[in-house]
Amino acid sequence: MHHYAYIDVMTLEKDLTYLSEQMDSKFFKSLAEPVRLDIIKLMMVKGESDIATLAAQMPQDRSVISRHLSNMVDAGIVTARKEGRHMFYTLRRDQFVSRFEDIL
């Protein structure tokens, strides 16, 4: 006797559409850039950082890092906080992890 698992095709299509949309989101597109991954790694170690702190650890110009950080803010990966003339960026750790958990 064979037991076949019932697959709800509609649910499967819905789940695959959701996964496809998530993989094509600003969040994942932002993670596809190696420099942004390097920024994330630095922020995991250093915590809240400004552009000067990040630029001191990276080969890219401050303007390039600033552009990447703006993209990451837009994607919801980091938050920005202005203090005087300086912008400080923080990795949204909980949001970062929950995005992966939602997909899984």
C-alpha positions as CSV (number, residue, x, y, z in Angstrom):
1,M,0.0,0.0,0.0
2,H,1.4,3.4,-1.0
3,H,0.8,6.6,0.9
4,Y,1.2,9.7,-1.1
5,A,1.5,13.1,0.6
6,Y,-1.2,15.4,-0.4
7,I,0.2,18.6,-1.9
8,D,-2.0,21.6,-1.9
9,V,-1.0,23.1,-5.3
10,M,-2.6,26.5,-4.5
11,T,-0.7,26.8,-1.3
12,L,2.5,25.7,-2.9
13,E,2.1,28.3,-5.7
14,K,1.3,31.0,-3.1
15,D,4.4,30.1,-1.1
16,L,6.6,30.0,-4.1
17,T,5.3,33.4,-5.3
18,Y,6.0,34.8,-1.8
19,L,9.6,33.3,-1.8
20,S,10.2,34.7,-5.3
21,E,9.0,38.2,-4.3
22,Q,11.2,38.1,-1.2
23,M,14.3,37.0,-3.1
24,D,13.7,39.8,-5.5
25,S,13.2,42.4,-2.8
26,K,15.4,45.4,-2.0
27,F,16.5,43.5,1.1
28,F,18.0,40.6,-0.8
29,K,19.2,42.7,-3.7
30,S,21.1,44.8,-1.2
31,L,22.8,41.7,0.2
32,A,24.0,40.7,-3.2
33,E,26.7,43.4,-3.1
34,P,30.0,42.3,-1.5
35,V,30.8,45.7,-0.2
36,R,27.5,45.8,1.7
37,L,28.2,42.4,3.2
38,D,31.6,43.8,4.4
39,I,29.8,46.8,5.9
40,I,27.4,44.4,7.7
41,K,30.3,42.4,9.1
42,L,32.0,45.5,10.4
43,M,28.8,46.7,12.0
44,M,28.2,43.3,13.7
45,V,31.6,43.8,15.4
46,K,31.6,47.6,16.0
47,G,27.9,48.2,16.5
48,E,26.7,51.7,15.7
49,S,29.1,53.4,13.3
50,D,29.5,56.5,11.3
51,I,30.9,56.7,7.7
52,A,34.4,57.7,8.9
53,T,34.6,54.7,11.2
54,L,33.6,52.3,8.4
55,A,35.8,54.0,5.8
56,A,38.9,53.6,8.1
57,Q,38.4,49.8,7.8
58,M,37.5,49.6,4.1
59,P,39.3,50.4,0.8
60,Q,36.3,52.3,-0.6
61,D,35.9,56.0,-0.6
62,R,33.5,57.6,2.0
63,S,31.2,58.5,-0.9
64,V,30.9,54.9,-2.0
65,I,30.3,53.7,1.6
66,S,27.7,56.5,2.0
67,R,25.8,55.4,-1.1
68,H,25.8,51.7,0.1
69,L,24.6,52.8,3.5
70,S,21.7,54.7,1.9
71,N,20.7,51.7,-0.1
72,M,20.9,49.6,3.1
73,V,18.6,52.1,5.0
74,D,16.2,51.9,2.1
75,A,16.2,48.1,2.2
76,G,15.6,48.1,6.0
77,I,19.0,46.5,6.9
78,V,20.3,49.5,8.9
79,T,18.8,52.5,10.5
80,A,20.3,56.0,10.4
81,R,20.5,58.5,13.2
82,K,21.7,62.1,12.8
83,E,23.7,63.7,15.6
84,G,24.9,67.1,14.7
85,R,26.6,66.9,11.3
86,H,27.3,63.2,11.6
87,M,25.1,60.2,10.6
88,F,25.3,57.1,12.7
89,Y,24.2,53.7,11.3
90,T,23.0,50.7,13.2
91,L,22.4,47.2,11.9
92,R,18.8,46.2,12.5
93,R,19.8,42.8,13.9
94,D,16.3,41.7,14.9
95,Q,14.8,42.7,11.5
96,F,17.7,41.2,9.7
97,V,17.2,37.8,11.3
98,S,13.4,37.8,11.2
99,R,13.5,38.4,7.4
100,F,15.4,35.1,7.0
101,E,13.1,33.3,9.5
102,D,10.0,34.5,7.6
103,I,11.3,33.0,4.4
104,L,12.3,29.7,6.0
